[in-house]
Amino acid sequence: MPERTLSRVLYVEDEPDIREVARFALEYSGDYEVKICESGAEALSIVGSFKPDIILLDVMMPGMDGLATMEALRQLEETASIPIVFMTAKVQSAEVSRYLALGAASVIPKPFDPRTLGATVKEIWEEHAG
Amino acid sequence: MEQALAALREDFAASLPDRQTALSAAWDALDQNEWNPEDLNAAYHLVHSLAGAAETFGFSDLGVAARALNGHLHGIVSSPQQSPEARGEAARLYQDLATALTAAQAGR
């Protein structure tokens, strides 16, 4: 169990409906601050000031997709070691293995359960936070 | 929490007629313009959006139909060539989705 506590969650998702549910679910279930971005580019522009403890990334987004966003985040010193979780409906074992091999901390299948999303994120963070 | 989730679900359900209209218009444009990339992308993003949201809000049949067309269109979008068979399959999956959309609205 890490000494720090999970206090800031960044979720990058292009779908407005899913953003709404995720924001509600995360804010409702935890004591952490939640920031939602519509795109990978927006996420890259705010990570320096928001300083998330964990980043949740939709995989299929127009423009910069989740994989490209993770790659860009890994290039930044301030986000290089932050646990990144992919949120995706594509959860065949080969794809999950690929995401993990590329450096994702975990994969949360979509559709996610809003009732358990916050607890799931916290578990993943506790497992991966240094 | 359940109340808030129910309200979000109801908002999504209320958006279905507009989504169906937009998807129908996008599909017409696709047919009329020989599946040009711009129209294809527009249709794909509407379907992609519907697939993710429907499943999240518990519209299972709608989600399955949207996900099937979404996956098929994703393959077409990624491919430089579109075979008549691929377009035919897309048309069939679109009809399934249109039916599921109508049923979802009737079942509200």
gemmi code that builds the backbone of each chain (N, CA, C; Angstrom):
import gemmi

chains = {
    "A": [
        ("MET", (0.849, -1.203, 0.000), (0.000, 0.000, 0.000), (0.882, 1.251, 0.000)),
        ("PRO", (0.697, 2.166, -0.969), (1.528, 3.360, -1.009), (1.236, 4.293, 0.159)),
        ("GLU", (2.261, 5.102, 0.519), (2.065, 6.047, 1.622), (1.178, 7.206, 1.206)),
        ("ARG", (1.288, 7.596, -0.068), (0.447, 8.687, -0.563), (-0.990, 8.181, -0.712)),
        ("THR", (-1.912, 9.125, -0.863), (-3.291, 8.724, -1.146), (-3.652, 9.195, -2.550)),
        ("LEU", (-4.613, 8.514, -3.126), (-5.082, 8.899, -4.451), (-5.909, 10.174, -4.318)),
        ("SER", (-5.466, 11.246, -4.943), (-6.215, 12.496, -4.774), (-6.654, 13.125, -6.094)),
        ("ARG", (-5.992, 12.787, -7.200), (-6.383, 13.403, -8.473), (-6.436, 12.360, -9.587)),
        ("VAL", (-7.578, 12.323, -10.271), (-7.784, 11.371, -11.369), (-8.054, 12.156, -12.646)),
        ("LEU", (-7.335, 11.800, -13.689), (-7.575, 12.405, -15.005), (-8.182, 11.347, -15.915)),
        ("TYR", (-9.301, 11.679, -16.539), (-9.954, 10.744, -17.461), (-10.075, 11.417, -18.818)),
        ("VAL", (-9.563, 10.745, -19.845), (-9.585, 11.292, -21.203), (-10.570, 10.475, -22.025)),
        ("GLU", (-11.618, 11.107, -22.492), (-12.718, 10.380, -23.152), (-13.388, 11.334, -24.143)),
        ("ASP", (-13.580, 10.874, -25.375), (-14.174, 11.766, -26.383), (-15.698, 11.744, -26.366)),
        ("GLU", (-16.300, 10.755, -25.729), (-17.757, 10.657, -25.776), (-18.404, 11.413, -24.612)),
        ("PRO", (-19.209, 12.421, -24.913), (-19.797, 13.247, -23.849), (-20.626, 12.461, -22.839)),
        ("ASP", (-21.409, 11.506, -23.314), (-22.267, 10.747, -22.388), (-21.431, 9.949, -21.395)),
        ("ILE", (-20.382, 9.344, -21.912), (-19.533, 8.530, -21.043), (-18.745, 9.426, -20.091)),
        ("ARG", (-18.356, 10.591, -20.574), (-17.670, 11.544, -19.676), (-18.551, 11.895, -18.487)),
        ("GLU", (-19.821, 12.124, -18.764), (-20.755, 12.505, -17.694), (-20.874, 11.404, -16.643)),
        ("VAL", (-21.064, 10.181, -17.131), (-21.213, 9.058, -16.201), (-19.932, 8.856, -15.408)),
        ("ALA", (-18.804, 8.930, -16.099), (-17.520, 8.696, -15.426), (-17.260, 9.771, -14.380)),
        ("ARG", (-17.526, 11.022, -14.739), (-17.299, 12.097, -13.772), (-18.151, 11.869, -12.524)),
        ("PHE", (-19.411, 11.558, -12.771), (-20.305, 11.338, -11.636), (-19.814, 10.165, -10.790)),
        ("ALA", (-19.503, 9.062, -11.460), (-19.111, 7.850, -10.738), (-17.839, 8.076, -9.927)),
        ("LEU", (-16.869, 8.741, -10.516), (-15.588, 8.937, -9.825), (-15.722, 9.935, -8.679)),
        ("GLU", (-16.449, 11.009, -8.921), (-16.587, 12.010, -7.859), (-17.442, 11.476, -6.711)),
        ("TYR", (-18.452, 10.688, -7.077), (-19.355, 10.164, -6.064), (-18.645, 9.176, -5.148)),
        ("SER", (-17.799, 8.365, -5.750), (-17.278, 7.217, -5.000), (-15.971, 7.489, -4.278)),
        ("GLY", (-15.343, 8.618, -4.543), (-14.034, 8.822, -3.935), (-13.863, 10.201, -3.347)),
        ("ASP", (-12.743, 10.344, -2.677), (-12.421, 11.643, -2.095), (-11.463, 12.389, -3.004)),
        ("TYR", (-11.448, 12.029, -4.266), (-10.456, 12.643, -5.131), (-11.068, 13.629, -6.118)),
        ("GLU", (-10.184, 14.492, -6.584), (-10.564, 15.488, -7.579), (-10.487, 14.826, -8.952)),
        ("VAL", (-11.482, 15.092, -9.777), (-11.542, 14.456, -11.091), (-11.466, 15.526, -12.169)),
        ("LYS", (-10.613, 15.280, -13.133), (-10.526, 16.167, -14.294), (-10.838, 15.328, -15.524)),
        ("ILE", (-11.744, 15.820, -16.362), (-12.099, 15.084, -17.570), (-11.634, 15.886, -18.775)),
        ("CYS", (-10.957, 15.244, -19.699), (-10.529, 15.887, -20.939), (-11.194, 15.206, -22.125)),
        ("GLU", (-11.405, 15.987, -23.168), (-12.080, 15.462, -24.351), (-11.125, 14.795, -25.336)),
        ("SER", (-9.841, 15.059, -25.184), (-8.884, 14.552, -26.180), (-7.516, 14.364, -25.539)),
        ("GLY", (-6.693, 13.609, -26.248), (-5.334, 13.426, -25.784), (-4.571, 14.740, -25.760)),
        ("ALA", (-4.819, 15.563, -26.760), (-4.118, 16.850, -26.831), (-4.475, 17.723, -25.627)),
        ("GLU", (-5.755, 17.721, -25.267), (-6.164, 18.516, -24.103), (-5.506, 17.963, -22.828)),
        ("ALA", (-5.459, 16.647, -22.741), (-4.831, 16.034, -21.560), (-3.370, 16.458, -21.441)),
        ("LEU", (-2.673, 16.426, -22.559), (-1.253, 16.801, -22.533), (-1.068, 18.254, -22.105)),
        ("SER", (-2.066, 19.066, -22.431), (-1.927, 20.493, -22.105), (-2.195, 20.790, -20.627)),
        ("ILE", (-2.856, 19.877, -19.928), (-3.205, 20.193, -18.530), (-2.500, 19.310, -17.491)),
        ("VAL", (-1.836, 18.253, -17.935), (-1.236, 17.343, -16.942), (-0.192, 18.051, -16.075)),
        ("GLY", (0.488, 19.010, -16.663), (1.526, 19.700, -15.897), (0.959, 20.470, -14.721)),
        ("SER", (-0.198, 21.074, -14.904), (-0.797, 21.854, -13.824), (-1.698, 20.999, -12.929)),
        ("PHE", (-2.370, 20.015, -13.512), (-3.299, 19.206, -12.713), (-2.557, 18.161, -11.875)),
        ("LYS", (-1.476, 17.658, -12.397), (-0.650, 16.660, -11.695), (-1.473, 15.458, -11.206)),
        ("PRO", (-2.008, 14.685, -12.151), (-2.839, 13.533, -11.747), (-2.005, 12.429, -11.084)),
        ("ASP", (-2.673, 11.655, -10.234), (-2.041, 10.480, -9.636), (-2.223, 9.259, -10.528)),
        ("ILE", (-3.294, 9.274, -11.330), (-3.569, 8.168, -12.242), (-4.304, 8.754, -13.451)),
        ("ILE", (-4.088, 8.138, -14.607), (-4.711, 8.648, -15.837), (-5.500, 7.520, -16.485)),
        ("LEU", (-6.754, 7.780, -16.782), (-7.612, 6.818, -17.474), (-7.760, 7.290, -18.918)),
        ("LEU", (-7.482, 6.401, -19.862), (-7.500, 6.788, -21.269), (-8.464, 5.929, -22.071)),
        ("ASP", (-9.392, 6.582, -22.756), (-10.161, 5.891, -23.775), (-9.176, 5.480, -24.872)),
        ("VAL", (-9.392, 4.328, -25.475), (-8.456, 3.878, -26.518), (-8.810, 4.501, -27.863)),
        ("MET", (-10.084, 4.367, -28.256), (-10.464, 4.830, -29.595), (-10.984, 6.254, -29.530)),
        ("MET", (-10.112, 7.180, -29.843), (-10.501, 8.590, -29.908), (-10.055, 9.138, -31.255)),
        ("PRO", (-10.803, 10.077, -31.807), (-10.359, 10.683, -33.069), (-9.086, 11.496, -32.842)),
        ("GLY", (-8.294, 11.615, -33.875), (-7.034, 12.341, -33.744), (-6.043, 11.505, -32.972)),
        ("MET", (-5.614, 11.996, -31.840), (-4.655, 11.260, -31.010), (-5.405, 10.207, -30.204)),
        ("ASP", (-5.190, 8.944, -30.508), (-5.923, 7.913, -29.779), (-5.241, 7.623, -28.430)),
        ("GLY", (-5.776, 6.655, -27.705), (-5.258, 6.393, -26.376), (-3.804, 5.941, -26.373)),
        ("LEU", (-3.452, 5.116, -27.350), (-2.072, 4.622, -27.402), (-1.098, 5.758, -27.678)),
        ("ALA", (-1.468, 6.628, -28.614), (-0.595, 7.767, -28.934), (-0.506, 8.723, -27.744)),
        ("THR", (-1.620, 8.868, -27.040), (-1.616, 9.750, -25.868), (-0.702, 9.189, -24.787)),
        ("MET", (-0.783, 7.871, -24.578), (0.100, 7.268, -23.571), (1.566, 7.463, -23.957)),
        ("GLU", (1.848, 7.273, -25.229), (3.231, 7.430, -25.684), (3.724, 8.856, -25.407)),
        ("ALA", (2.848, 9.824, -25.695), (3.231, 11.224, -25.466), (3.387, 11.514, -23.973)),
        ("LEU", (2.510, 10.949, -23.173), (2.606, 11.159, -21.717), (3.895, 10.561, -21.160)),
        ("ARG", (4.304, 9.448, -21.740), (5.524, 8.785, -21.273), (6.778, 9.609, -21.613)),
        ("GLN", (6.641, 10.499, -22.594), (7.786, 11.341, -22.979), (7.976, 12.516, -22.020)),
        ("LEU", (6.922, 12.844, -21.272), (6.992, 13.992, -20.371), (7.522, 13.539, -19.016)),
        ("GLU", (8.462, 14.290, -18.498), (9.084, 13.898, -17.231), (8.050, 13.804, -16.107)),
        ("GLU", (7.104, 14.767, -16.082), (6.151, 14.803, -14.963), (5.084, 13.713, -15.043)),
        ("THR", (4.937, 13.074, -16.199), (3.905, 12.036, -16.308), (4.478, 10.665, -16.668)),
        ("ALA", (5.783, 10.602, -16.795), (6.415, 9.368, -17.284), (6.091, 8.151, -16.412)),
        ("SER", (5.927, 8.369, -15.117), (5.740, 7.205, -14.232), (4.324, 7.110, -13.650)),
        ("ILE", (3.425, 7.956, -14.123), (2.047, 7.900, -13.600), (1.338, 6.671, -14.167)),
        ("PRO", (0.654, 5.883, -13.330), (-0.081, 4.725, -13.860), (-1.148, 5.173, -14.880)),
        ("ILE", (-1.163, 4.477, -16.007), (-2.138, 4.765, -17.063), (-3.024, 3.540, -17.251)),
        ("VAL", (-4.312, 3.777, -17.290), (-5.287, 2.696, -17.427), (-6.082, 2.923, -18.711)),
        ("PHE", (-6.175, 1.892, -19.528), (-6.983, 2.009, -20.733), (-8.431, 1.618, -20.431)),
        ("MET", (-9.336, 2.399, -20.980), (-10.764, 2.130, -20.875), (-11.228, 1.738, -22.282)),
        ("THR", (-11.639, 0.503, -22.471), (-11.939, 0.072, -23.836), (-12.933, -1.078, -23.872)),
        ("ALA", (-13.676, -1.118, -24.979), (-14.564, -2.258, -25.210), (-13.798, -3.407, -25.861)),
        ("LYS", (-12.603, -3.109, -26.358), (-11.806, -4.143, -27.035), (-10.947, -4.859, -25.992)),
        ("VAL", (-11.515, -5.866, -25.390), (-10.821, -6.517, -24.280), (-10.532, -8.001, -24.559)),
        ("GLN", (-10.354, -8.330, -25.846), (-9.874, -9.679, -26.138), (-8.478, -9.804, -25.531)),
        ("SER", (-8.124, -11.035, -25.155), (-6.888, -11.209, -24.385), (-5.658, -10.701, -25.128)),
        ("ALA", (-5.642, -10.870, -26.441), (-4.466, -10.407, -27.202), (-4.326, -8.888, -27.103)),
        ("GLU", (-5.466, -8.199, -27.150), (-5.397, -6.735, -27.082), (-5.013, -6.266, -25.682)),
        ("VAL", (-5.578, -6.916, -24.682), (-5.222, -6.549, -23.311), (-3.730, -6.780, -23.083)),
        ("SER", (-3.233, -7.912, -23.557), (-1.805, -8.205, -23.408), (-0.959, -7.140, -24.095)),
        ("ARG", (-1.430, -6.704, -25.254), (-0.666, -5.686, -25.988), (-0.634, -4.374, -25.206)),
        ("TYR", (-1.782, -3.980, -24.664), (-1.834, -2.725, -23.902), (-0.897, -2.796, -22.691)),
        ("LEU", (-0.920, -3.936, -22.024), (-0.071, -4.087, -20.836), (1.408, -4.094, -21.230)),
        ("ALA", (1.688, -4.756, -22.355), (3.079, -4.803, -22.816), (3.577, -3.411, -23.198)),
        ("LEU", (2.671, -2.579, -23.654), (3.056, -1.214, -24.039), (3.228, -0.295, -22.833)),
        ("GLY", (2.823, -0.792, -21.663), (3.076, -0.004, -20.463), (1.856, 0.422, -19.686)),
        ("ALA", (0.668, -0.016, -20.114), (-0.522, 0.328, -19.333), (-0.492, -0.414, -17.994)),
        ("ALA", (-0.985, 0.251, -16.955), (-1.045, -0.398, -15.648), (-2.164, -1.426, -15.602)),
        ("SER", (-3.248, -1.127, -16.323), (-4.390, -2.034, -16.315), (-5.342, -1.654, -17.445)),
        ("VAL", (-6.355, -2.470, -17.610), (-7.386, -2.209, -18.614), (-8.744, -2.361, -17.941)),
        ("ILE", (-9.577, -1.355, -18.043), (-10.939, -1.442, -17.509), (-11.880, -1.606, -18.693)),
        ("PRO", (-12.646, -2.705, -18.706), (-13.532, -2.938, -19.853), (-14.700, -1.960, -19.871)),
        ("LYS", (-15.074, -1.569, -21.081), (-16.307, -0.810, -21.282), (-17.368, -1.769, -21.789)),
        ("PRO", (-18.612, -1.637, -21.433), (-19.084, -0.600, -20.519), (-18.645, -0.873, -19.085)),
        ("PHE", (-18.227, 0.177, -18.385), (-17.846, 0.016, -16.993), (-19.081, 0.177, -16.110)),
        ("ASP", (-18.985, -0.344, -14.908), (-20.080, -0.198, -13.952), (-19.829, 1.074, -13.134)),
        ("PRO", (-20.695, 2.075, -13.265), (-20.465, 3.331, -12.532), (-20.411, 3.122, -11.025)),
        ("ARG", (-21.053, 2.067, -10.557), (-21.115, 1.825, -9.108), (-19.771, 1.365, -8.563)),
        ("THR", (-18.955, 0.767, -9.420), (-17.680, 0.206, -8.933), (-16.456, 0.874, -9.556)),
        ("LEU", (-16.669, 1.822, -10.453), (-15.527, 2.411, -11.162), (-14.522, 3.044, -10.193)),
        ("GLY", (-15.032, 3.813, -9.244), (-14.134, 4.487, -8.310), (-13.284, 3.513, -7.515)),
        ("ALA", (-13.898, 2.452, -7.031), (-13.155, 1.462, -6.245), (-12.130, 0.740, -7.112)),
        ("THR", (-12.513, 0.460, -8.362), (-11.591, -0.215, -9.275), (-10.360, 0.640, -9.535)),
        ("VAL", (-10.599, 1.923, -9.772), (-9.488, 2.837, -10.042), (-8.568, 2.917, -8.817)),
        ("LYS", (-9.157, 2.969, -7.656), (-8.359, 3.057, -6.438), (-7.507, 1.799, -6.247)),
        ("GLU", (-8.104, 0.642, -6.515), (-7.353, -0.621, -6.399), (-6.158, -0.631, -7.344)),
        ("ILE", (-6.408, -0.198, -8.570), (-5.319, -0.203, -9.560), (-4.218, 0.746, -9.118)),
        ("TRP", (-4.624, 1.911, -8.639), (-3.622, 2.894, -8.203), (-2.797, 2.350, -7.035)),
        ("GLU", (-3.476, 1.735, -6.093), (-2.755, 1.206, -4.922), (-1.760, 0.123, -5.326)),
        ("GLU", (-2.134, -0.606, -6.381), (-1.259, -1.672, -6.841), (-0.023, -1.133, -7.574)),
        ("HIS", (-0.208, 0.013, -8.249), (0.857, 0.492, -9.135), (1.595, 1.733, -8.669)),
        ("ALA", (1.024, 2.447, -7.704), (1.703, 3.669, -7.272), (2.985, 3.310, -6.536)),
        ("GLY", (4.012, 4.081, -6.843), (5.319, 3.726, -6.275), (5.503, 4.143, -4.899)),
    ],
    "B": [
        ("MET", (-27.021, 7.570, -5.502), (-26.340, 7.339, -6.776), (-27.300, 6.815, -7.842)),
        ("GLU", (-28.172, 5.894, -7.428), (-29.087, 5.296, -8.408), (-29.978, 6.342, -9.073)),
        ("GLN", (-30.396, 7.318, -8.279), (-31.243, 8.383, -8.849), (-30.506, 9.167, -9.913)),
        ("ALA", (-29.275, 9.501, -9.615), (-28.482, 10.280, -10.570), (-28.204, 9.476, -11.831)),
        ("LEU", (-27.896, 8.198, -11.648), (-27.648, 7.350, -12.813), (-28.908, 7.210, -13.666)),
        ("ALA", (-30.048, 7.094, -12.992), (-31.310, 6.989, -13.724), (-31.573, 8.269, -14.533)),
        ("ALA", (-31.213, 9.398, -13.956), (-31.415, 10.672, -14.677), (-30.504, 10.751, -15.900)),
        ("LEU", (-29.262, 10.300, -15.752), (-28.337, 10.301, -16.890), (-28.836, 9.344, -17.981)),
        ("ARG", (-29.363, 8.200, -17.529), (-29.889, 7.227, -18.486), (-31.087, 7.815, -19.241)),
        ("GLU", (-31.915, 8.529, -18.510), (-33.089, 9.128, -19.134), (-32.675, 10.208, -20.150)),
        ("ASP", (-31.638, 10.958, -19.810), (-31.118, 11.956, -20.761), (-30.648, 11.274, -22.041)),
        ("PHE", (-29.967, 10.155, -21.856), (-29.493, 9.424, -23.039), (-30.683, 8.912, -23.855)),
        ("ALA", (-31.669, 8.348, -23.162), (-32.846, 7.826, -23.860), (-33.553, 8.945, -24.633)),
        ("ALA", (-33.580, 10.122, -24.028), (-34.243, 11.251, -24.694), (-33.480, 11.704, -25.932)),
        ("SER", (-32.203, 11.361, -25.991), (-31.391, 11.771, -27.151), (-31.528, 10.810, -28.330)),
        ("LEU", (-32.187, 9.674, -28.122), (-32.216, 8.644, -29.167), (-32.919, 9.095, -30.457)),
        ("PRO", (-34.046, 9.807, -30.384), (-34.655, 10.240, -31.646), (-33.718, 11.119, -32.482)),
        ("ASP", (-33.027, 12.051, -31.821), (-32.086, 12.908, -32.555), (-30.922, 12.091, -33.119)),
        ("ARG", (-30.480, 11.131, -32.348), (-29.383, 10.283, -32.822), (-29.824, 9.474, -34.037)),
        ("GLN", (-31.068, 8.988, -33.982), (-31.555, 8.188, -35.115), (-31.670, 9.058, -36.371)),
        ("THR", (-32.164, 10.277, -36.187), (-32.284, 11.195, -37.322), (-30.906, 11.502, -37.915)),
        ("ALA", (-29.952, 11.777, -37.049), (-28.599, 12.104, -37.514), (-27.960, 10.917, -38.228)),
        ("LEU", (-28.177, 9.735, -37.670), (-27.582, 8.544, -38.280), (-28.217, 8.250, -39.629)),
        ("SER", (-29.530, 8.424, -39.702), (-30.230, 8.194, -40.959), (-29.723, 9.167, -42.031)),
        ("ALA", (-29.544, 10.424, -41.653), (-29.042, 11.428, -42.604), (-27.615, 11.086, -43.036)),
        ("ALA", (-26.817, 10.645, -42.078), (-25.432, 10.292, -42.401), (-25.389, 9.100, -43.349)),
        ("TRP", (-26.286, 8.147, -43.112), (-26.291, 6.963, -43.970), (-26.772, 7.309, -45.377)),
        ("ASP", (-27.762, 8.169, -45.465), (-28.226, 8.628, -46.783), (-27.089, 9.301, -47.541)),
        ("ALA", (-26.352, 10.159, -46.824), (-25.232, 10.867, -47.464), (-24.184, 9.873, -47.955)),
        ("LEU", (-23.964, 8.852, -47.155), (-22.993, 7.823, -47.521), (-23.400, 7.147, -48.830)),
        ("ASP", (-24.657, 6.784, -48.922), (-25.160, 6.126, -50.131), (-25.118, 7.052, -51.335)),
        ("GLN", (-25.483, 8.313, -51.093), (-25.576, 9.252, -52.223), (-24.204, 9.662, -52.738)),
        ("ASN", (-23.219, 9.652, -51.862), (-21.895, 10.164, -52.246), (-20.855, 9.069, -52.412)),
        ("GLU", (-21.341, 7.881, -52.763), (-20.402, 6.795, -53.080), (-19.413, 6.499, -51.956)),
        ("TRP", (-19.892, 6.617, -50.736), (-19.067, 6.259, -49.571), (-17.755, 7.057, -49.534)),
        ("ASN", (-17.875, 8.351, -49.745), (-16.630, 9.114, -49.671), (-16.135, 9.144, -48.223)),
        ("PRO", (-14.838, 9.348, -48.030), (-14.242, 9.219, -46.689), (-14.860, 10.149, -45.643)),
        ("GLU", (-15.227, 11.346, -46.063), (-15.800, 12.300, -45.106), (-17.132, 11.784, -44.556)),
        ("ASP", (-17.985, 11.316, -45.455), (-19.284, 10.794, -45.017), (-19.100, 9.510, -44.199)),
        ("LEU", (-18.139, 8.714, -44.616), (-17.875, 7.474, -43.897), (-17.426, 7.770, -42.463)),
        ("ASN", (-16.548, 8.729, -42.326), (-16.087, 9.104, -40.982), (-17.216, 9.662, -40.130)),
        ("ALA", (-18.080, 10.464, -40.756), (-19.203, 11.045, -40.010), (-20.116, 9.940, -39.487)),
        ("ALA", (-20.436, 8.994, -40.362), (-21.301, 7.884, -39.949), (-20.613, 7.043, -38.874)),
        ("TYR", (-19.338, 6.800, -39.072), (-18.583, 5.974, -38.114), (-18.600, 6.601, -36.719)),
        ("HIS", (-18.389, 7.909, -36.655), (-18.336, 8.548, -35.335), (-19.704, 8.561, -34.648)),
        ("LEU", (-20.760, 8.697, -35.419), (-22.100, 8.617, -34.823), (-22.343, 7.224, -34.239)),
        ("VAL", (-21.957, 6.221, -34.996), (-22.172, 4.849, -34.544), (-21.279, 4.536, -33.341)),
        ("HIS", (-20.053, 4.996, -33.405), (-19.103, 4.765, -32.302), (-19.631, 5.375, -31.002)),
        ("SER", (-20.130, 6.582, -31.118), (-20.674, 7.281, -29.959), (-21.870, 6.522, -29.381)),
        ("LEU", (-22.724, 6.091, -30.277), (-23.921, 5.362, -29.850), (-23.544, 4.039, -29.177)),
        ("ALA", (-22.566, 3.359, -29.726), (-22.161, 2.057, -29.182), (-21.688, 2.203, -27.733)),
        ("GLY", (-20.812, 3.148, -27.508), (-20.265, 3.318, -26.163), (-21.318, 3.743, -25.157)),
        ("ALA", (-22.141, 4.699, -25.565), (-23.125, 5.235, -24.635), (-24.235, 4.223, -24.344)),
        ("ALA", (-24.705, 3.528, -25.383), (-25.818, 2.584, -25.186), (-25.434, 1.518, -24.172)),
        ("GLU", (-24.236, 0.992, -24.297), (-23.813, -0.059, -23.370), (-23.645, 0.497, -21.960)),
        ("THR", (-23.107, 1.694, -21.887), (-22.904, 2.305, -20.566), (-24.226, 2.513, -19.843)),
        ("PHE", (-25.263, 2.849, -20.596), (-26.552, 3.136, -19.974), (-27.469, 1.910, -19.934)),
        ("GLY", (-26.943, 0.755, -20.278), (-27.707, -0.471, -20.114), (-28.683, -0.792, -21.229)),
        ("PHE", (-28.519, -0.163, -22.391), (-29.346, -0.513, -23.550), (-28.605, -1.622, -24.303)),
        ("SER", (-28.741, -2.826, -23.795), (-27.876, -3.920, -24.263), (-28.061, -4.239, -25.740)),
        ("ASP", (-29.324, -4.418, -26.173), (-29.556, -4.790, -27.575), (-29.063, -3.691, -28.508)),
        ("LEU", (-29.346, -2.464, -28.131), (-28.885, -1.328, -28.939), (-27.357, -1.292, -28.958)),
        ("GLY", (-26.754, -1.538, -27.810), (-25.299, -1.542, -27.723), (-24.674, -2.620, -28.596)),
        ("VAL", (-25.283, -3.804, -28.586), (-24.751, -4.907, -29.392), (-24.846, -4.564, -30.881)),
        ("ALA", (-25.991, -4.027, -31.289), (-26.173, -3.674, -32.710), (-25.203, -2.562, -33.119)),
        ("ALA", (-25.065, -1.565, -32.258), (-24.163, -0.447, -32.582), (-22.717, -0.925, -32.595)),
        ("ARG", (-22.375, -1.798, -31.652), (-20.995, -2.288, -31.586), (-20.652, -3.108, -32.838)),
        ("ALA", (-21.635, -3.888, -33.325), (-21.380, -4.702, -34.519), (-21.112, -3.802, -35.731)),
        ("LEU", (-21.942, -2.787, -35.916), (-21.728, -1.877, -37.049), (-20.457, -1.059, -36.840)),
        ("ASN", (-20.213, -0.654, -35.605), (-19.008, 0.123, -35.293), (-17.745, -0.652, -35.679)),
        ("GLY", (-17.712, -1.923, -35.303), (-16.540, -2.737, -35.618), (-16.370, -2.907, -37.124)),
        ("HIS", (-17.492, -3.105, -37.803), (-17.419, -3.294, -39.250), (-16.971, -1.998, -39.939)),
        ("LEU", (-17.543, -0.880, -39.527), (-17.161, 0.405, -40.136), (-15.706, 0.742, -39.827)),
        ("HIS", (-15.261, 0.363, -38.641), (-13.863, 0.629, -38.291), (-12.934, -0.068, -39.293)),
        ("GLY", (-13.300, -1.293, -39.636), (-12.503, -2.013, -40.635), (-12.541, -1.326, -41.983)),
        ("ILE", (-13.712, -0.815, -42.353), (-13.838, -0.138, -43.650), (-13.065, 1.178, -43.647)),
        ("VAL", (-13.185, 1.919, -42.550), (-12.478, 3.204, -42.444), (-10.966, 2.982, -42.563)),
        ("SER", (-10.504, 1.884, -42.000), (-9.071, 1.610, -41.979), (-8.558, 1.030, -43.297)),
        ("SER", (-9.493, 0.674, -44.170), (-9.088, 0.000, -45.399), (-9.146, 0.961, -46.588)),
        ("PRO", (-8.139, 0.935, -47.448), (-8.164, 1.830, -48.607), (-9.235, 1.436, -49.631)),
        ("GLN", (-9.574, 0.168, -49.681), (-10.564, -0.323, -50.641), (-11.804, -0.811, -49.893)),
        ("GLN", (-12.966, -0.497, -50.444), (-14.206, -1.002, -49.847), (-14.880, -1.923, -50.864)),
        ("SER", (-14.986, -3.173, -50.542), (-15.612, -4.110, -51.466), (-17.124, -3.945, -51.404)),
        ("PRO", (-17.819, -4.335, -52.476), (-19.286, -4.317, -52.443), (-19.824, -5.179, -51.312)),
        ("GLU", (-19.122, -6.274, -51.038), (-19.571, -7.164, -49.954), (-19.489, -6.449, -48.606)),
        ("ALA", (-18.419, -5.701, -48.414), (-18.253, -4.981, -47.143), (-19.341, -3.920, -46.991)),
        ("ARG", (-19.658, -3.240, -48.087), (-20.728, -2.238, -48.022), (-22.076, -2.906, -47.777)),
        ("GLY", (-22.262, -4.064, -48.404), (-23.516, -4.786, -48.213), (-23.695, -5.225, -46.772)),
        ("GLU", (-22.619, -5.703, -46.191), (-22.671, -6.127, -44.779), (-22.932, -4.915, -43.881)),
        ("ALA", (-22.316, -3.791, -44.231), (-22.548, -2.570, -43.450), (-24.023, -2.168, -43.530)),
        ("ALA", (-24.597, -2.289, -44.710), (-26.009, -1.924, -44.881), (-26.895, -2.833, -44.032)),
        ("ARG", (-26.544, -4.103, -43.992), (-27.336, -5.052, -43.188), (-27.221, -4.701, -41.699)),
        ("LEU", (-26.012, -4.425, -41.271), (-25.802, -4.083, -39.854), (-26.458, -2.751, -39.509)),
        ("TYR", (-26.481, -1.849, -40.484), (-27.160, -0.568, -40.252), (-28.660, -0.789, -40.043)),
        ("GLN", (-29.237, -1.681, -40.844), (-30.663, -1.972, -40.682), (-30.940, -2.571, -39.300)),
        ("ASP", (-30.058, -3.437, -38.865), (-30.197, -4.014, -37.512), (-30.151, -2.906, -36.459)),
        ("LEU", (-29.237, -1.959, -36.667), (-29.101, -0.874, -35.697), (-30.337, 0.030, -35.718)),
        ("ALA", (-30.837, 0.310, -36.914), (-32.037, 1.149, -37.008), (-33.203, 0.485, -36.280)),
        ("THR", (-33.320, -0.824, -36.446), (-34.387, -1.568, -35.761), (-34.198, -1.494, -34.243)),
        ("ALA", (-32.955, -1.666, -33.800), (-32.672, -1.608, -32.358), (-32.936, -0.216, -31.799)),
        ("LEU", (-32.639, 0.797, -32.584), (-32.909, 2.172, -32.141), (-34.406, 2.399, -31.954)),
        ("THR", (-35.160, 1.924, -32.905), (-36.617, 2.074, -32.812), (-37.150, 1.323, -31.591)),
        ("ALA", (-36.656, 0.107, -31.403), (-37.111, -0.699, -30.258), (-36.728, -0.034, -28.929)),
        ("ALA", (-35.535, 0.533, -28.869), (-35.088, 1.180, -27.623), (-35.988, 2.363, -27.282)),
        ("GLN", (-36.384, 3.091, -28.298), (-37.267, 4.239, -28.043), (-38.661, 3.769, -27.626)),
        ("ALA", (-39.117, 2.680, -28.227), (-40.439, 2.153, -27.876), (-40.446, 1.598, -26.454)),
        ("GLY", (-39.269, 1.114, -26.012), (-39.200, 0.477, -24.704), (-38.901, 1.416, -23.563)),
        ("ARG", (-38.793, 2.685, -23.830), (-38.451, 3.649, -22.764), (-39.493, 3.665, -21.670)),
    ],
}
model = gemmi.Model(1)
for chain_id, residues in chains.items():
    chain = gemmi.Chain(chain_id)
    for i, (resn, *xyz) in enumerate(residues, 1):
        res = gemmi.Residue()
        res.name, res.seqid = resn, gemmi.SeqId(i, " ")
        for name, pos in zip(("N", "CA", "C"), xyz):
            atom = gemmi.Atom()
            atom.name, atom.element = name, gemmi.Element(name[0])
            atom.pos, atom.b_iso = gemmi.Position(*pos), 0.0
            res.add_atom(atom)
        chain.add_residue(res)
    model.add_chain(chain)
structure = gemmi.Structure()
structure.add_model(model)
structure.setup_entities()
